[in-house]
Amino acid sequence: MEAPQYVAARVQRALAEDERTNELGIKVDVKGEQLFLRGQVTGTERRLLIADVAREAAPGLTVRNEISVIDVREPGEEEQL
């Protein structure tokens, strides 16, 4: 079996290089047969796509998608000081 740090590195590289994600801000950890994804993204669709790419890069591992979706809004009114 491949060492966990090598699996995590392979998944992070896949997330960075895959044209569907091009993601650098996701932390990947492997513990036993589980792969954990942690970080923040701006949409549910992106969150699910990252998990798909991770599954493709690490077949046979259970992906635990702990990525949170943040709400990004346009700036409000200008603050007067």
Secondary structure, DSSP 8 states (H G I E B T S, - for coil): ---HHHHHHHHHHHHHH-TTT---S-EEEEETTEEEEEEEES-HHHHHHHHHHHHHHSTTSEEEEEEEE-------S----
